[in-house]
Amino acid sequence: MVSTSRRATAICAGLATAVLGLVSTVGIDRAAADATSFVTDAATYLVSPANLVDGTHYEPFVPGSADYGLTIDGALALAAVGGRDETLAAITDYVAANSSDYTYLGTEYAEYTSGGAVAKVALLAEATGHDPRSFGDQDLIAALDALVCTAAGDSCAAAGAYSYGSSTFSQALGVIAQLRAGETEAAAAPVDYLSSLQQASGAWPSLLPSSGDADVDSTAMAVMALDLVDSDAARQAVAQGLAWIAGQQNADGSFDTTYVPGSTNSTGLAIQAMSLEEATYADQVSAGRDYLVSLQDADGGVPVSPSQSGSDVRATTQALGGYVGTSFGTLLDDVTGTDTSTDTAPTTGAADTASSALPVLTLAKAPVVKGKAKVGKVLKVMVSIPQGATVTYQWLAGGKPIKPAKKSAKRTLKLTEKLRGKRIAVRVTVALTGYSPYVTVVKAKGGKVKR
């Protein structure tokens, strides 16, 4: 299992750590215990047989009718947590086998295919290690590229929008799916359109064409999408968007939507976005997490808001994924090749593997990459680890492992001419007996490697 996560930010303030090579001790305090309990209990709620039908999908409205959008939300939340590979693989296989019911691709209704639906399925494929160009017998990336509008029309909000895309949320999903697939050129117009929707305040509207409102959920999605764009303009847009989000936080740590004060959905997405700049927004992220913990029900789920009683599956998916804090732009839990034939989790609601019952290892400080992204320079990972833990590295160029393997498995990486023009990142895995591993992907600063 390979997962990426920003679990480090303020989850476990009681972990006494030191920079790699120094001695440190593990001391999990109440905050860390709350974090472990929230994540474990929320994930258990999502895979409970009372919610996850046949261990593969959700049917919140009509028995026998799957809600594919919600099912993907649940899968992305489980990918963020990690450790439930069999269930995640089963959900992913189910969506792949039935995705045309959601996207309409390859059906008589294909002309009504929504870019947002295709993008969401593509994101699931990418986040679980599958090839979105061959997922459920569909090339989702080619389909998404073809759905980019060239002009405003009946199914198009504007040039650069996606066909039948009616929200900033779906626009951001499309951008994320295309950029994760390396479709920089095809995503240029969608990126430009998404950028153009940002208001002077830093916020994005909820609906397309612009509804003129300022929406937390939409702004959170937009900044996660533009964080993948290597330009000064995008970086400035992300910074302004994050500042606006932080400014919307209530005193209790929550965030509101237009109609739902203290929305757990919005709070989760806001945390997820602010985790892009962990050091800057650590206090806000911590307050948001505390708010979600305070609302968790006995069954592990969370309600839509304090005014609504009872756990809600959709709210729990976004609250859980947001709590962990991994951006949709980098989320990865590779479950390809996972055997689901003997999985007992769907019928028992238990954790998928012995390791999933373990608390997730957390670090007091997120790993960072030091050095300039220039040919000839050396990049170095700085990571704090608990005493007794082991750490492994995998350097990536354009999202793919750098070869030869021996060179890319070290703490440092010398940037060669072959790496020029590529974005560099490193997958850091910290393992400690008694814990599920901490795994994250850290991007080198400076964008693509230059001369």
N, C-alpha and C positions, 0 to 999 in steps of 0.2 A: 504494500500500500504506500502510495506517495501522495502526501497532501500538502497544500500550501496554506499558511495561515498567519495572521498578525495577532497571535494569541498573547504576545508579549506585553502589550500595553496595559499596565495597571491592573492586570488580572491577579497577580500574585505579588503584592508588595512585600510580603513576608519572606520571599525567597532571598536569602543572603547569597550574593554572587560576587564573582570577581572576573576580570578580563582573562581570557584564555591563557592557561599556564599558571595561574595563581590558584590558591586554595580557597574554596568557599564551602558554605554549609547550607543545607536545606532546612528551612523553617517555614512551614506552611501555616499561616495565621488564619483568623476567621474569614478574612476577605477571600483568601485563596480557597478555603473550604466552601464558601458560598458560591464561588465561581465554578468549582468542580460539581457541586450539587446542581446548580442551575443548568449547566450544559448537559450533564448526564440525565437529569430528570426530564428536561425538555426533549432531548433526543428520544428517550424511552417513550414519552407521550406520542411523538410523531410516528413511531413504528408500532405502536400498540395496535393489536387486531381490531380494536374498537374504532380506530381511525384509518389505518392503512389496509385497505381491502385486499385480501389474498397476498398481502406483503408486497404489492406492486403499484397501487394507485389509490387515490382518494375519490370518494363519491359523496361530496357534502350536500348535494341537493336532491338528486334522483337516484335511487338504487339501480345499479346496472349501467349508470352513465358516468364515465370517468371525467373528472375535471383535470385536463392535462396541464393547464397552467399552474394550478395548485400543486399537482403532483411534481412538476419540475421545481417549484419553490421548495417543496419538501426535500427533494433530492439535493438541491444546492445547499440547503441547510445541513444535511447529513454529510455532504462533502466537506463543508467548512469544519465540522467537528472531527471527522475522521474516525476510524476504528469500527465502522459498521459496513464493511465492504460488501458482504453478501447481500444485505438488504439494498444497498445503494446500487449494486450491479443488477439486482432483480428489477428495481424500479426503472433503471436506465434501459434495460432490455425491453421492458414493457412499452416504454415511450417510443423506442426505436421501431418496435413492431407495429405500433398503432399511430405513429405520428401523422400520417396522412389524414386521420380523422380530425386532427387539430389544425394542420397547415393547409389542407386541401390539395397539396401537391400530388400530382398523378391521378387526380379524381376528376369527375365531370364538373366540379366546382372550382377548378384550379384558377380560373380568372379572378376569383375573389380571395385569393391567397393574401394573407396579411404579412407584411415584412416583420412585424413584431412577433408573430407566432413562429415564423421560420427562425428568427434570431434567437428566440428563447430555447428552441430545440437544439439549435447549433451550439449555444452556450452550454447546455447540458452535456452535449457530446464533448466539447472542449474541456469542460471542468472534470470529466470523468476519464480523460485520457483517450477518448475515441477520435476517429477522424471524421470531422463534420462534412467532409466531401464524400463520405461513404457511410452514411448512418441511416439505418432503416431503408437501405436501397435508394437513398436519395443523396444528391450532391447539394447539401443545404447552402453551401457558400456560393455556388454558381446561381442557385435560385435566389439567394439574397441579393447578389450583385445585379441580377436581372430586375429586381423589384425596386431599385433606386429610381426615383422619378426624375425625369428631365425637365418637367414643367408642371405647374399647378394644373389640376384637373379634377375630374369627378372622384377619383380614388387617391389623389395626391394633394397634400397640403401645400407643397411648394417643390421647386427643384431641389433635389438633395434629400427630400423626405423619402420614406419607404411607402410603397403602395399600401393603402388601407391602414397606414399608421396614424393613429389618432391622438397619440400622447407623446410627451417628451420622454417618458419612461420607455416606450417601445423604440423611439429613435435612438436612445442611448444603448439599448440592448443590441440594436443592429450594428451600431458603431463598434461596440465591444466585440461582437461575434466576428465581424469582418477583420478588425485589427488583430485579434488573437490568431486568426487564420493567415495573417500576413498580407491581407488584401489592402495595402496602403493606398494604392492608386484608386481602386474601386470605392474605397471609403472616403476619399477626399471630399466629394460633394456632400455626403451625409455629415461629415465632420464640420464642414463649413456651415451647413444649415443648423446643426445643433449649436454651434458657437454663436450664430446670429440670434438665437433665441434668448441669450442671456441678457438680463435687464441691468440697468445701471447700478442697482443695489447689489448685484452679484447673484441674484436668484434666477431660476428658470420657471416658466409657467407650466401648468399641468397638461393643458390640451393643445392640439395642433389643428389649424393655425393657432397662434398664440392667443390664449384666453385672457392674457393680461394679469392673471393672478401670480402670486409668488408661492411656490409649493416646495415643501421640505423634501418629500419623496423624489420629486422630479429633479431637484437640484442635486440631491445625493447621487442619483443615477448619472446625471450629466457629468459631474466631476469625476466619477469613477471611469467614465468613458474617455473623457479628455485627458485623464492622467496617462493614458496610453499613447498620446500624441506627443511627438518630440518637436516641440516648437515653443518659443518664448511666449507667444500669444496664448497657447493652450495652458502653459504653466501659470500665467497670470490669471486666466479664467478660472482655473482650479483653485488658486489661492483666494480669489474673490468669492467664489462659491462656498468654499469652506468657511471663510470668515462670516458670510451671511448665515450659514447654517448654525454656526456656534452662537450667533447673536439671537437666534430664535429659541434657545433653550430656556425652559421654565426653571423656576427656583428648585423644584423637586427633581430636576434632571430630565424631565420629559420633553417631548415635542408635540405640537398640535398639528392637526390638519384643519381644513376649513370647517368641517362638520364634526370632528372628533377631538376634543381636548384630551391631552395626555395619551395620544395614540401610541400603542406599543409597536405597531408597524412602522410608523414614522420615526420613533425613537431608535428602533433597530437599524433602519437605513441611515439615519443621521450618524450613529456610532460607526457604522461601516465606512461611511465617507470620511469622517474625521480621523479614522485610524490611518488614512493615507499620510497624515502628518502627525504621527503619534506624539512626538515630543512637544509640539505646539499645543495640541488639544488634549493632553493627558487628563487634566482635571475634568473637562467636559465629558470625555469618554467614560471616565470612572463614575461620574454622577449619573450618566445615562444607564450604565450597567447596574448601578445600585437601584435605580428606579425599576428596571425590569425584574430584578431579583425580588423586590418588594411586592410585586404583583403576581408572582408565580403561584399557581394554585397547587393543591395537594396532589393532583394527578400529573403534575409536571408541566402542564401547558400554561399559557398566559391568556388573559382576556384581551379584547380589542382595546379597552380602556378601563379605568377604575369605575366608571359608571355602568359598565356592562358586566354582568356576572357570568361566570362560566368560561372555561378555556375555549379558545378558538384556534383551529388548525392553521389557518392562513396567518393569523397574528403570530402564532408560535414559530412558524417557519422564518418569518422576517426578523422576529426578535432574537431567535437563536443564531441565525447567520450573522446578524448585526452585532450581537454580543461578542462572538468570536472575532469579528472585525476584518475578515479577509475580503479584499475587493473582488468583485466579479471579474475584474480585468486580469487577475492572477490566480484565482481559485483553481485548485487542482487536487483531486483525489483519484489517482489512476486505478481504476478497478477492471481494466481490460484483462481478460484471462481469469477472472475470479470465478470459481465454481459455485454456482447457486443451487446445484442439484440436491445438496444435503443441508441447505440452510434451514434452521429451525426457528429463526427469529420471527418470520411472518406469523407463525401459529402460536408462538409463546409470548412474543413481545420482549423477549430477553435480548441481551446484547448479542451481536453476531459472533464475536470471538471472545476468547478469554481476555485478550488485551483490551477489548472495548469496555470491560467493567472496571478497568483501572482509571484512576484520575489522569487527566491530560497534563503532561509536564509543561510548566510555564516558566518563563524567564523574567527577571526583573527589568531587563533592558533588551530591546529588540536588536538583533544583529545588524551591523552596518558594513558597507563596503567603502574602504578608503582608497583614494588614488584617483588620478585623472584618466578619462577615457580617451587616451591617445596612444598611437602605435609606439612601442618601445617602453611605455610606462608599465608599472607593476601595480595591480590591484590586490588589496589585502582585506580579508574578512576580520572584523572585530566582533567577537561574540563572548558573552558572559555565560558560564556554565556552572551548575551545581557540582559540589564535590562528588567524585565517583562517576560522573557522567562521561560519556564518550561523544565525540562530534565528528561527523563526516561531511564532506563537501562534494558538490557536483556543479562545475561551472557550465553555464549555458550561453550560447550565442544565437540570438534570434529565436530563443525558446528551445533550442536543441542542444543536447550534450556536446561539449567540445571534445574532439579527438586529438591525440590518443587519450584513452581513459586515465592513464597514470598522471598525466599533466593536469587534467581537469579535476582531479580528486584531492588537490592540495589546498592549503589555506590561501595561497597566493596564486596569481595568474599574471604572466607576462603577456602583454598585448602585442600580437604579431601582425604583420601586414595582412595575413589571411582574415583577420578579424575586423579589418577596417570596414566601416559602413554597417556594422551590426551592433545591436543592443546587447550588452552583457549583463548577466545576472548570475546568481549562485544559489543553489538549493542547499540549505543548511539543515542537517538532521542531528538533533541532540537526543541521545537515548540514556535512560537511567532505569535501573531495575526497580520495578514496582510502579512504573508510570507508562502511559502511552507516549510514544515519542513526540517531541516538539519538532515540527517540520515547517519551514518557511522558505519562500523565494525572495531574495533581496536584489533589487536592481542597482547596478552601478550608476552613479550620478553622471550627468553630462550627456545623456542620450547616446547616439551612435558613436562608435570608435572613430576618431579622426586622426589625421596625420600630425 
